[in-house]
Amino acid sequence: MAQIWNDDDGERWAADADRRDRVLAPVGEALLTAAGLRPGEQVLDVGCGCGATTLLAAGQVSPGGTATGLDVSAPMLRVASARQESGGPANGRFVHADAQTHPMPGLFDVVISRFGTMFFTDPVRAFTAMGSALRPGGRMVLATWQPPEVNAWLTVPGEAIMRHATAPVDLRGRSMFTQSDPAAVEALLTRAGFVHVRLEDVRVPLHVGADVAEAVEYLAGTGPGRAQLAAVADADRDAALADMRTALTGHAGPGGVRLEAAVWIVTAFSDAPRTAAR
Ligand SMILES: C[S@@+](CC[C@H](N)C(=O)[O-])C[C@H]1O[C@@H](n2cnc3c(N)ncnc32)[C@H](O)[C@@H]1O
């Protein structure tokens, strides 16, 4: 996983960071609203990627607080540091480390993450480490994806593409959906020592393109879009893209193309200091 985020996936996210952050801005807003950050708080942003939510959090905990973004991806952290150096808040900082193994002494009031916790090879160990980063009673607030079939930003382009596919593509099996099942998330976080686990069903519109052409290009370049297009024969690719255009036209308005996203905003609390990973 660390290798993927340092190679292809990380480079792809880093190269398109500004657009991805525009698309995912409503999710970041929902996450930070739920986190209810206050000036003076110490925040850890796990899987911070290019740092958008870390820098927003840093602004919200100022004065007196700090926001630390932690990630395994060198290319994405390069973007995060560049963003901070070009006018970001001085109380934000970035750490290159694996959340599963990095020792994080219980100094944080809040752990946040926008889609940064679904890629762990050992999730219990990772969440236990995140719990140990919190002071007793500290809170963790995560954004994770609901299943693909309730995310219109996936079903609308996906149904158009899959009409041309030669084989089924199981999006549910992708790592981005490993925390889509509320019962499994609650069991995982409880096993990692968290208490009062709650999942809030949040629906937000994603602005996936200024027009239909940009929406097709953006959605075809996402992980799910690329996986589905890979199941289409080369000779049928143009027809699949044309069907995507038609499907997305129904969602275009004067402000661009908007499709609904369904996410879980997960809140949980640390009840006691922990040191052991298991
Ligand atoms: C889908 S991206 C989300 C990035 C960012 N939070 C955002 O919303 O733009 C997932 C992030 O999790 C990071 N990640 C994956 N496994 C990790 C681990 N074990 N420790 C720290 N970061 C990890 C990846 O490098 C990547 O930046």
Ligand as a Chemical Component Dictionary entry (heavy atoms), coordinates in Angstrom:
data_LIG
# 
_chem_comp.id                   LIG 
_chem_comp.type                 NON-POLYMER 
_chem_comp.pdbx_formal_charge   0 
_chem_comp.three_letter_code    LIG 
# 
loop_
_chem_comp_atom.comp_id 
_chem_comp_atom.atom_id 
_chem_comp_atom.alt_atom_id 
_chem_comp_atom.type_symbol 
_chem_comp_atom.charge 
_chem_comp_atom.model_Cartn_x 
_chem_comp_atom.model_Cartn_y 
_chem_comp_atom.model_Cartn_z 
_chem_comp_atom.pdbx_ordinal 
LIG C1  C1  C 0  -7.693 8.736  -0.800 1  
LIG S1  S1  S 1  -6.231 9.526  -0.280 2  
LIG C2  C2  C 0  -6.906 10.848 0.713  3  
LIG C3  C3  C 0  -5.935 11.970 0.915  4  
LIG C4  C4  C 0  -6.455 13.178 1.698  5  
LIG N1  N1  N 0  -6.882 12.824 3.037  6  
LIG C5  C5  C 0  -7.561 13.865 0.948  7  
LIG O1  O1  O 0  -8.704 13.846 1.388  8  
LIG O2  O2  O -1 -7.263 14.447 -0.115 9  
LIG C6  C6  C 0  -5.632 8.381  0.932  10 
LIG C7  C7  C 0  -4.376 8.832  1.648  11 
LIG O3  O3  O 0  -4.068 7.912  2.691  12 
LIG C8  C8  C 0  -2.654 7.764  2.730  13 
LIG N2  N2  N 0  -2.308 6.516  3.411  14 
LIG C9  C9  C 0  -2.596 5.249  3.009  15 
LIG N3  N3  N 0  -2.105 4.354  3.888  16 
LIG C10 C10 C 0  -1.493 5.069  4.875  17 
LIG C11 C11 C 0  -0.785 4.717  6.072  18 
LIG N4  N4  N 0  -0.614 3.440  6.403  19 
LIG N5  N5  N 0  -0.277 5.714  6.833  20 
LIG C12 C12 C 0  -0.440 7.012  6.493  21 
LIG N6  N6  N 0  -1.093 7.399  5.372  22 
LIG C13 C13 C 0  -1.629 6.447  4.582  23 
LIG C14 C14 C 0  -2.267 7.792  1.256  24 
LIG O4  O4  O 0  -0.895 8.030  1.061  25 
LIG C15 C15 C 0  -3.171 8.906  0.745  26 
LIG O5  O5  O 0  -2.562 10.158 0.887  27 
# 
loop_
_chem_comp_bond.comp_id 
_chem_comp_bond.atom_id_1 
_chem_comp_bond.atom_id_2 
_chem_comp_bond.value_order 
_chem_comp_bond.pdbx_ordinal 
LIG C1  S1  SING 1  
LIG S1  C2  SING 2  
LIG S1  C6  SING 3  
LIG C2  C3  SING 4  
LIG C3  C4  SING 5  
LIG C4  N1  SING 6  
LIG C4  C5  SING 7  
LIG C5  O1  DOUB 8  
LIG C5  O2  SING 9  
LIG C6  C7  SING 10 
LIG C7  O3  SING 11 
LIG C7  C15 SING 12 
LIG O3  C8  SING 13 
LIG C8  N2  SING 14 
LIG C8  C14 SING 15 
LIG N2  C9  SING 16 
LIG N2  C13 SING 17 
LIG C9  N3  DOUB 18 
LIG N3  C10 SING 19 
LIG C10 C11 SING 20 
LIG C10 C13 DOUB 21 
LIG C11 N4  SING 22 
LIG C11 N5  DOUB 23 
LIG N5  C12 SING 24 
LIG C12 N6  DOUB 25 
LIG N6  C13 SING 26 
LIG C14 O4  SING 27 
LIG C14 C15 SING 28 
LIG C15 O5  SING 29 
# 
